[in-house]
Amino acid sequence: MSTISFSKIKHKCFIKSGIYVRGSAFINNKLLDGEMITNELLNLITVKDILSYVKKLNGCFSITIDKDDFTLVIQDRFKTYHLSYSLYNDKLYVSDDTFFIVKQTNQRTINENNYKDLIYTGFSGFNETFVENIYQVMSGEYILFNKLTKKLIRNRYYLFSYKKEQMISEDKLFEKLDLVTMNVGQRLVKQLNNRQCVVLLSGGVDSRYCALVLKKMNYKNTILVTYGSKLTEEYKPAIAVAKKLGFLHYFISYKRSDWRKTYKDIESLDYVKYSSNLSNISHLREHFVINELLKRNIINSESVIVPGHLGNVAGRSYYRNDMKPNDLIIPLYQARMFHYNYKDVESKHMKFLRDRVRTIVNHILSLTDIYEICQVAERYSLDSYTVIYLVNSIRAYDFYKLNWALPLLDHELVDFFQKVPIEKKCSKKLLYEYVDSQLGKISYSNEGKSFFVKLIRNILDKRYAILSLPKALFLRCEANVHLPFYKRVYRYYRNFSSYCAVIETQLMKKQLNK
């Protein structure tokens, strides 16, 4: 037996004859909504036929099929719709709301390693949540529950893979990428359907590419939105890009005090509970910005949000010239520790984090082919930080019942970059070259500055590390951050992301025990 539930507040789920479909996808450039996908699935009998059909879908979706003898749960390539599940007392529970499963099964035992992982990295590792026996369906994964044998099978129908198809010249690469970009743009325009498109423009290459796609499509109902501080190095490039493309540009300014004000009533907002699913720190900045855009009537309920921070999937590689397998150990480790300095982490949990990365590292050290080495590293990054943490930012749009589109995760674009010579993916080299050839090179505010200015800036950026507390006092403040004195000390000495992580995980614990 299976219990399946989808929250009303989230993206509309189309339900028919035991089939639950969220999202939309393309097949042969034809856009299929949830109802159309469901009708196609009704004609498929076997699991093999269903998976064969799903592999053809180019889009963002989740599919759950509940039949008399089995339940099949399928996640798209990049986990754009969260799904949790638990096998408890021979019964499968599936939901987009992890707290629903907690209430149904009364499973509340916290996995302390995963809980600490959430604080230190912003997300729980791979398919786990911080509650024992409750898991999340991973990118490109399906789970199959046999109702007769009560057995659960997990498998991947998609894995990120390099294909050694070397393209001859840079001109040929640009020509092919330009064709792919036009195809991506045509599909994006179909999704937009004349609605306002809101590109979140940081000024970086990913968001510039998204804006460029819309310009190539001559999609006039487009606005660009930049947020943060005008002192950041990406502010002026964003202004320059907007002027170059001729799109209306808005800037949403915020300070840390704005975040703190939001945290004062965070429990009433329910946003942390909604977006975390006991496996993620919420993206508070996106939540704040979308709220501001709606309050100022810059966007409306029909607007479609296009985030510009997901280009790592397509355009980036861990490859560096003369790279050796050992060179990947530190980047992979740092990818899981972006909130904290190593010395601030409890030694017991540090060992746990090392062991998690060490499994991947040992695999990498056993390889000699550079493509295989980078492939393993990027699968690890994709399965952890990228799809669990970064992609989860779109929950901020869902929370306000807004539509979104992800051109940077279009399958044709991702597949193209899997065939690109690996050195062209180093530091997104090809993507930068292509965008710069179309828009001109964008200089950042720190370029051309003196060594002394850069040194002072680096020192200021690392001020929290310089002023770090003795470990014992730091951990005491972390444990008691809900108390005013400890909160002030902790917030002063740690970066604000760390502060948010501790506050949010404590809120999740409270909600877990309600």
N, C-alpha and C positions, 0 to 999 in steps of 0.2 A: 504494500500500500504506500501511496505517496501523498503528501500534503504540499500544495503549491499555492503561493500567495504573491501578489504584486501590489505594492502600495499605490493608492489613488493619487497621491501627490506627485508621483514621478511620471516619466514619459508614458503616454498612453500605451497600454498593452492591448493588442487585438487578440481576442480569445474565441476559439471556435472548435468544437468537437475534441476537446482535450489538447488543443495546440495553442500555445501562448507565444506570440511574436511581438517583440518591441523593435522599433527602428525601421530602417529601409535599406535597400541595396539595388545595385544595377546588375543586370545581365544583358550583355550585348548592347550597352548604352541605353537600355530601357529601364526607367526608374520604377521599382516595385515598392509599394508601401506594405505595411504589416498585413493588411487584408489579402493583398495579391500573393504575398509569400505564403500565407496560410493556405490559400486555395491550391497553390502548387503542391504544398506538403501533404494535403489531404489525398492526393493521388499516388503518394509513395508509400510502399508497404514495409520494406525491409530497412534496417539501420544502414546497410551499405548504400542503398539508393538515396536515402536521406542525406548521408554525408557526402555522397558524390554531387548532389545538388547544391549543398551548402558551400562546397569548394568553389563553385562558379559565382557565388555572390560577392560583389564588390561593394562593400558598404559597412555600416555600423548597425549591429543587431544582436539580439540574443533570442534563442529559440528553446522552448521547453515543450516536449511532446510526451503526453501521459496516455499510454495505452493499457489494455487489460493485462498484458504480460510484462511490460517494461516501461520505464521512464527514461527519456533521453534528454539531456540538457547540453546545449551547444553554445559556446561563446565565440564571438567573431575574432578576427586575427589579433586585435589590439585591445580587447577587454574594455570596450567603450561603454558597456552597460554592466553594472555590477550584479553578480549573482552569488548568493551564499547557499551552502547546502550542508546537511548533516544526516548521517545514517545513525538513527537512535532507536533502540528496541526493534530492530528489523523494519523500520519505517523510514522512508526518505523524506526529508523536509527541504523544500527549495523556495527561495524568496529573494527579492531584491532588497529586502530589509532584514539585516542580520538580527536585529532586536526581536523581530517576529519569531524567528527560530528559537531564540533564547527563551521567550515567553512560552512557546509551545512545548519545549522539551525540558525547561527548567535547568538547562545546563549553564552553570555560572562559574565553573572552576577556571581560574585565570592561569594561563601559561606565563610564568614570570619572565622567561627568556623573550617570548614574543612581545610581552608588555614593555620590557626595557628596549627591545628592538624598535618599537613604535616611537618611544621617546627619543632615542639616539639617532634614528635614521629618518623618521617621518612616516614609516610604513612597516607593516609586518612582512616577514620574508615569504616570498613565493605564494603558495596557495593557502597560507595559514591566516587565522585571525588570532587575537590574543585570548580567546576562549577555547578551551580544550574541546576537540571533536567538532568544531564548526569551521568550515573551510570556504574558500572562494574559488569559483571556476576561473581558471587561468586563460590567458590569451591563446586562441587557436586550439582550445581544449574541448573535449566532450566527456561527459560522465554518463555511463549506462548502468541503470539499476534493474537487475532481473528480479521481478516480483515473486517468481517461483522459488528461486534458490536463495534470494535475499543477498545476492552478491553485487558489489559495486565495482565497476571498472572505470579507470581514468586513462585517457589516451589523448594524444595530440594529432589533429588532422592537418595542422600547419606548424612549421618551424621555420624561422628565419634562416635562409641559406644563401651563401654566395654561389654564383655560377660563373665558372671561368670562361667567359666569352669575351675575349679581348676585342675592343673596338679600335680601329686602326689609327685614326687621327682625332685631334681635338675638334676640328671642324665637324667631323662626323658625329662626335659626342654632342656638340651644341645643337646640331641639326636634329638629332634624335630626341634630345631633351626638349627642344622647342616643340616638336610634334606631340610628345607626351604631355607637355604643359597645356597645349591647346585642347587635348582630349580631357585632361583634368578640369580645365575651365568650362568646357561644354557640360560636363556632368554637374559641376558646381552650380552653374546657371539654372539647370533643370531643378536642382534641389531648392534653389532660392525662389524660383517661381514668382519673380517680380517683387518679392518682399525686400525690405531694407536689409542690407548686409553690413554687419558691424565687425570690422577687422581689428583685433586687439594688436596694435602695432608697437612693438618695443624699439624698433629701429634695427634689430638684429636681422640676420639673413633669412631666417625662417618666416618671420612676419612680413618682411619685404617681398618674399616670393609670393605669399598669399595675396598681397595687394597687387603685385604685378600680374598675377593670373586674372584678376578682376579687370584690370586695365586692358589687358589683351582681349578680353571678352567685351570691352566697352560697356561694362555693367555700371550704369550711372548712379543707381540707387545704392551707393556705397559710402559709408563713413569710416574714418580711421580713428581709433581711440588709443591714446597713450596714457599711462597712469604711473604714479610714483612721485618722485621729487624732481624738480627742474635742475637739481645739482648733479643728477646721474649722467653718466657719459652717453646714455642712449637717447636723452631728450632731444638734443639738437639734430642728430641723424634722423629721428622720427619726423621732426618738423621739415627737414630737407626732403625726405621721401614723399611726404604729403604734398608738398609744393610741386615736386617733380611730376607726380601722378595727377594732380589737379583734383584730388578728393577732399571733401570737407573733413577737417581734423579737429578733434576735441582732446583736451588734456584734463585728466582728473587727478588733482593733487591730494595727497594724504600724508599724514605724519604718524609717528608711532602712537601719539596720543589718540588719534582716531581709532586705531586698532584697540587700544585699551578701553576706550569708551564702549566699543562694540562688545568687548569681553565682559563688561559689567552686566549686560543683560543677555549673554550668550545662551543661557538655559531657556529663556523665553523664546528665543529665535528658533531653537531646535535645529539650527544649522549643523552644529557639530555632530549631533546624533544622526542627522540625515545623511551627511556626506562621509562620515567616518566608517560606518559599517564595521567597527571594531578592528579595522585594519589600516586606517589612514589618518594622518593629520589633515584637517580640512584646509582648503585654500582660502584663507580669510580675505586676502587681497582681492581675489576675483569676486567674492561675495560682496565686499564693500563697494567695489567699482560698479558692478551690475546694479546694486541698490541705488547708487548715486545717479547712474544714467537713467534709470526709471523715474526717480524722484524729480529729475530736471527735465523730464519729457524729451530727452535726446533720443531714446529708443522707446519702442512700444511692445506690446505682447506678441506682435507678429514678426518682430525683428529676428534675424538669424545671426547668431554669434559665430565668428570664425577665429579661433585662437591661433596664435602664431608661435607656439613654443614646442611643437612636436616634430620638428625636422630631424631630430636625432635618429629617428627610425629609418628614414630614407637616406639622408645625405651624409651622415657622419660615420667615421670608422676609428677604431683604436689604433690603426696602423700608423707607424712612424718610420722614417727612413732608418735603415740598419737596426730595426727593432729586434729584440730578443724576447723569448717568452717571459723571462724574469721582469722585463720592463712593464708588464701588465699588472703585476701584483699590487703595487701602490695605487694606481688608478682604480682598480676594482675595489680595493679596500676603502679608499676615500669616497667612492660612490655611495657606500653605505653609512658614511660617517659625516655627512655634510653639515649636520647641526652642531657638532661638538669637536673640541680638540681631544686627541687621544688621551691626554693625561687626566681629563675630567671624567672618564668613564670608569666605572667600577671594574676592578681587575677580573672578577668572576665573569662579568658579562663581556669584557674584552676578549676573553678566551673563547666564549661562545661565538662572537662575531668573527674572530679569526678562523675558527673551525668552519663556519659557514662559507667563507670565502675560500678557505684552503681546499675544499673539495673541488671547486672550479679551477683553482690555481694548479692543483696536482694534475688535473686533466690537461690543462694548457701545457704544462711542463713536459708532458709525454708526447706532445706533437712536434712536428718539424715543418710542416707546410704552413706558410704564412696565412693563407686563406682560411685554413682550418682553425688556426690559433685565433684569428680575429673573429671568426664565426662563433666560436665558443664564448668568447668574451662578450660579444654583442648580444648573443642569446641571453646571457646572464643579465646584462644591463636591461635588455628589453623586458625580461620576465620579472625584474625587480623594480628598479627605480622608474623606468619609463612608463610601463603600463599600470603599475600599482599606484604610483605616486603622481606622475605628471598627467596622465590621461584622466585621473580622478578629478582634476580641476574643473571638468565640464559638469560636475555635480552642482556647481554654483549656478549654472544656467538652468539646469533641471529644477533646482529649488524654486526659481522664479517662473517656472513653466515656459521657458523660452526654448526655441528651436536652435540647433547648432549644426554646423557642417565642418568636416575635417579633411580639407583637400590634401594636407600633408601626409595623411594616411591612406590616400587613394592607392589601390593595389597596383595600378599600372605604374605610378610613380615609384613606389617601393620596389617593385619588381625590376624596374629600369636600373635603379641604383645597386641592386644585387648583381647586375651584370657589368657594372662599371669597373675598370681597373682599380684595384684597391688603393693605390697611391693617390687616386683622384678623389677618394673619399676622406683622406687624411685632413682633419680639421675642416671638413665640409668644403674642400678646395674647389671641386667642380661646381657646387651650388653657388659659392661666392663668385666664381668667375662668370657663371651664367647670369646671375642677377646683376652684377656690376656691368656686364656688357649691355644690359638692357636699360639700366637706370643710372649708370655712371658710378664710380667708386665713391663710397660714403666714408668720410673721415670722422673718427671718434674724437671726443673732446680731450682725451689724454694723449693723443698723438702729437708729436712735435714738442711736447713739454720737456723741460729740462730734467736732468737726472735728479736734481734736488727736489723738484716738485713731485716727481713720481715717488721718490723715497718717502717723503712726508705723507703722501696719500696712502702708500702701503702700510706705513706705521699706524695711521689713523684707522685704516680698515681692519687692522689686527689688534686694536686697542683692548679688546676684551681678553685676548690671549695674554697680552702683557700684564693686564691687571687681574689676572685670574686669582681666585681664592685658594687658600689651602684646601686640599681635597676633602678632608674631613668636614670642614665647615661648608664647603660647596654642596656635598651630598646631604648634609643636614638641612640646608636651605631648600634643596630640591624636594626633599621629603615633606617639608613643612611650608611649601610655597603658598598654600591657601591662607596662611596666617600673615597679617599685614607687614610685620617687621621682616620676616624671611622673604616675603614677596619683593619688598623694596630692594633688599640686598641682592637677591638672586637676579632680579631684573636688571640691576645696575651692572653687575659683573658678567652676565652672560648675554650673548646675542639674542635678539628678540624672537627668532625662530625657535630657539631652545625653550625660551619662556613659554611661548605658545604651545609647544609640544607637551610640556609638563601640565599646563593648565587643562588642555584638552583631554589628555589621557585620564586625568583625575575626574573630569566631567563624565567621560565615558564609563568609568568605574561606578560613579553614582547612578547613572542611568541603567547600568547593568543590574544593579541591586534593587531597582524600584519594583 
